Amino acid sequence: MILLFSVMAVLVVITLIYLQQPVFGKSPNGKRLERMKSSRNYRDGKFQNLSFTPTLTEGYSMSGVLYDFVFKKVPNKIPTLTMPSVKTDLHTLPADSNLLVWFGHSSYYLQVDGLKILVDPVFSGNASPIPGTTKAFAGSNGYQVGDIPELDYLLISHDHYDHLDFSTIKSLQAKVKKAVMGLGVGAHFEHWGYDPNQLIELDWEESIELEKGLRLHALPARHFSGRTFSRNTTLWLSFLLETGSKKIFLGGDSGYDTHFAEIGKRFGSIDLAILENGQYNLAWQAIHCLPEEVLKAAKDLNAKQVIPVHSAKFSLAPHSWDEPLKEISRLNENYGISLLTPKIGELVYINREDQLYAEWWK
C-alpha cells in the first residue's frame, strides 16, 4: 500500500509539473476575470451554453467512451494514402480578390475586401498537448506559418488544441495586427508573449467595426472550452463577417441548437457558411453536429453556399476519416444545398456561385 501511494504521489507531481508547460496556457485573472464575471453568459464560476448541454448523451458513460476510443477498431480511421492538396502561394494573391483557402480541419485563410484574415490555425501537425499523440494525416500539413502573409486579423473560435495551437500562435505573432477571440482566451495569448494591444476579446452578441467598412459579430455556439481539467473558463464563439455585399458565417465548433435559426432570422440570407462537419459521435452529439444536423443548420442559417470543415487532418472521433464528407454529400441529395468541398489549399472564390469541386476523398 505504501508503494502504491508512493507511485500515485509521483505521478501526481509529474502531472503538476507538466501542466506548467506553456502549451497549457494561463487561467484568466484580474480585470480580465472581472469582465468575464460580468457577462450574462457566465454563471456559477464558468460560461454556460444557451441550452442545457450535457457532456455526454443520455445512455453513454465516460468509461465506455474512453474504452471505445482506445480499443474499438474503426476501419479507415486514418487514411492509407497521402491527403491530396494544392499549394497556393498566398503571398502573391491579388489584394482585391475575395477568396478562401482551407488548410484542413478548421484552419482557413480569408481575403475579403482587401483584409487578410486567418481562422483557427493549427500548423504544428499535432492536435494535442502531448507530442506525437494526435498527428496530422500524411499530406495534410503542407502549410506552415511561413506561407501566411501579414494578417489584419487572427480569429480564434475557442481554446481547444485543435483550434488554438501554441507553437503556431507563437510563431504568428509578428504577422498579426489584431487577434479576436472569446472572453478569457486572451490570457493564453498574453502568457505566450502577445501584447495586450493586439488582443480583442468579445462576448456573444458583441460586434466590432473593421477597416474598409466590414463588421465582425461574435455569436453563440453550443460547445465548451478548456485546455486542462477545468472546463468553460473561457468563452467559445461563432463569427459572422459582414461586408458591404456579403455575409460570411464562421461556425466554430458547435452542436445543433436554436442559435442557428436565430442567427438566420437576425441576419437574413447568409452568402457563405463554414460549418464544422467531422469528429462527431452520438455520444457527444450536444457539442458537435452530425452530418444531417450540419445540413439542418445550413437551412436554418439560410445559407446560399456551405463549406464543410473539421475533417481531413486529424482523427478525433470513432469514424472513418472520409465519412464526414461522404455522409454530408449523400444526405445533401435530400437538401439541395450548394456544398463546396475544396481540397486542402484549393481556392474558393467568395463572389462566385458556380464553383464545382471534385469528390476528391473518393
N, C-alpha and C positions, 0 to 999 in steps of 0.2 A: 504493500500500500504506500509506503514511503517512496519507493522507487516510482510508482505510478504518478503520485502527486509531484514529484520532482520533475519528471518528464513533462507533465502538463504545465508546470510553472515555467520551465524553459521555453516551451512552445509559446506560451502567452507573452513572455518577454521578447522573444524573437519577433512575434507578430507586432507588438507595440513598437519595437524599433523599426521594423519595416514600414509601418504606417507613417513614419516620419519622413519617408521619401517624398520629394516634391511632386511626383506624379499624382499623389492623392489630393493635392490642392490644400485649401485652407477654409475653415469654417468662418462665416461672416461674424463680425463683432462691431462694437461701437456704433457710429452713426448709421452704418450700412444695416446692421441688425435692427436698429430702431425704426428705420424706414420700412423694413420688411414687416415688422410687427404692426405697423400702421395700415398695412394692406388688408382690405376686406377678404382677401383670399388666404389670409394667414390666421389660423386658429389652433389653439391647444399646442403651441410650440412648433407648428410646421404648416406648410402650404397644403391646401385642400383642393381637390377637383370639384367641379361644379356639381357632379352627380356622385353618389356613392360608388366607389371604385375598389373592389376587393383585390387583394394581392393575387389570389388565385380564384378561378371559377369554382362555384359550389360543386362538391364531389371530388375535387382534386386535393392532394396533400403535397406539402413541400418535399417530404421524403420520397414520395412517388415520382414527383417531377425530377428530383435530383438523380434518382435511380435510373430513370429513363434516359436522362441526359448523359450519364456515364456509360450505361450498359446497353441501351437499346440500339440495335443496328438499323440504320436508315440508309437504304440504297441510294447511291449517287449524292450523298450528303456533301461531299467535296468533289468538284469536277475533276475528271481524269485528264482532260485536255487543257491547254493554256487558254485563258479567257481572251476572246478576241477584243481588240481595241484599236483605236485610231489615235495617232499622236498629232494633236493640233497645236500649232505654235500660237499660244495666247498672246505673246508679246507683239505679234505683227497683225493682229486682227484690226480692221478699220475701226476707229474710235466711234464712228456714228452707226455701227452695226448693232442691232438689238438681238442678242443671242444667249444661248445657254450651252454649257459643256458639262456633262455629268462625268464624275470620276469613280463611279461605283459606290455602292451602299448609299449614304445620304449626303455625300460631298458633291457640290457642284458650283460652277462659276457662272455668274450672270453679268452681262454687259447690257445696260439699259439706259438709253438717252445720254450716253457718254459716261455714266457712272459704272465703276468696276466693283463688283460685289462677290464675295466668297462665302459659302454657307457650309457649316459643319465639316471643315476639312480634317481628314484623317489620312495622313501620308506616311505614317511610320511603319505600316504593314502589320500592325497589331492592334486589336481592339480590346485590350485587357491590360491591367497594371502589372501583370506578371509576364515578363518577356517570353515570347515563343509559344504562348498558350492559345491565342486566338488569331492565327496568322491569316493574312490576306491570300486569296486564291492566286495561283500562278498566273501571271499576266495581268492581274487587276490593279497592281500598284505602280504603274509606269509613270504616273505624275508625281512630282516632288515640289517642294517649296520653290526651287529654282525655276520651275516652269510657270510660276504665278507672277503676274505683273504687279506693279504698285496698286494697292487697293484703296478705294474710297471707304468701303465698309466691309467689315467681317461680321457675319451674323451667326450666332450660336443659339440653337433651339433649346438645349438643356445640357447638363454636365455629365452625362454618361460617357463612358470611354469610347464608344463607337461614334460619338458626335463631338466630343471635346478631347482632343488628343494632345497631351502635354508637349511632346517633342515638336509636333507641327506648330502648335501655338507659339512656343518659344522661338522657333526659327522664323516665324512670320512677322514678329513684332516690328521690325524696321520697315516693313512694307505696308503696315496698317495705319491708316489715318484715324479711323474710329472703329471700335468694336461694340456691337449691340447685342445684349443678352438679357435674360430674365433677372429679377431681383436676387441678389446674393451671389450670383455667378462671378461678379467682378472680384470677389475675394480671391478666387483661384488665380485670376489674371494678375492682380497686384502681387500675389505671392510669387508669381513666375516672372516678375520684373516689368510688367506693363505700367505705364504712367497713368494715374487716375484720370488725367485729362483725355486719355484715349478711350475711356470706357463710358458707355451709356447703358444703364440698367433700367428695364421697363417692367411695369406691372401689366396684367391683362387690361385691355381697353385703353392703354396709353398710346399716343401717337407722336411722331417727331417729323419735322419738316427736313427733307434732304435738299441737296443742291438741285438746281435745274427744275424746280417745281415738283419734284417727286415727294411722296409722303409714305411713311412706313408705319403700319399699325401693328402693335403687339396684341395677339389674340389668344384665347384659351386653346388648350389641347387637353386630352384626357390621358394622363401619363403619370410619371413620378420622377424623382431625381435622387442623386446621391452617388458619392464616389467611395464611401466607406460603409460602415454599418448603420449610419444614421440616414434615414430617408426623408425626402421632401423638405430639406433645409435650404434649398434654392428653388427658384420657380422655372417651370418648363413653359415653352411658348410655341405658338404658330405665328406666322407673319403674313401680312398682306401688303404687297408693294403696289402703290397706286401711282401711275404716271398720268400724263395728260390724256392718253388714249387707251391705256391698258391697265388691267388689274390682274396681278400675279399672286397666287396663294402659295405660300411655302409652309407645308403642313407640319413639319416636325413629327416626332413620334406621337401617336395618338390611337386610342381605342375609339370605336364608333360611339357617338353620342349626339345629343341635340345641338351641340355647338356648331356643327357643320351647317345645319339648316338655318340657324340663327345668323351665321355669317353670310350665307347666301341671300337671306332676306334683307340683311342690312346693306350689302354692297351690290346687290343685283347680279348680273351676269359676270362670272369670272372668266377671263380670257384664257388663262393657263393655270392649272393647279398641279403642284408637285406633291404627290401623296405617297406616304410610306406603305409599301406592299412587300412584306417579307419579314422573316424572323417572328412569325406568328405561331400560335398554338391555341387550341381550345382552352388549355389550362390557364392562359393569361390573356384571354380574349378581351378583357376590360381595358387593357393598356396597349394592344396592337390590333389593328383591323385585320380580319380575314379578307381574302381577295374579293369576295362578294360585297363585304362591307366597304371596301375601298370604292367600288363602283357606286354603292348607295351614297357614300359621302360625296362623290363627284356629282351625282344627281342633285343632292341637297345644296351643293355649292353653285349649281347652275354653271358648271364648268364646261367651256367650249372644247378645251383640249386638256388632256391629263398625261403627265409623265409619272409612271410608277417607279419608285426608287426603293431603297432599303434592301437591296439584293445584289447578287453577283460579285461580292467581295469577301464577306465573312459568313461563317456558318454559326448562327446563334440560336437556332431552333431546330427541332426534330423534323425537318422536311428536306427533300432533295434541293440542291442549290437552284435548280431551274423551275421548281414547282410554282413559285410566285408568278413568274411571267407566263408559264403555261396555263395556269388556272385563271388568271385575270383575262387572258386573251380568249380562253374558252367561254368563260361566263359572260364576257362582253358581247357575245353574239346575241344575247337577250337584252342588252342595254343600249348598244349602238353608240357608245361614247367614242370620241376621237382619241385613241390611245397613241401616244408617241413613245416608241421603245428604241431609242438610240443605243448603239454600242458605247462602251466607255470611250470618251474623247470625241465622239461624233457630234458635229454641230447641229444645234436646233435653233432655227430662226424664229424668234418670238412673233414677228409680224406676218408670218405665213401660216396659212391654214390648209395647205395642200401637200404637206410633207409626209412621206411614206418611209418606213424603216423596215428592214428585213427582220424576220423572226430568227435572229442570229443565235439564240440559245438552242435552236434545233441542230 
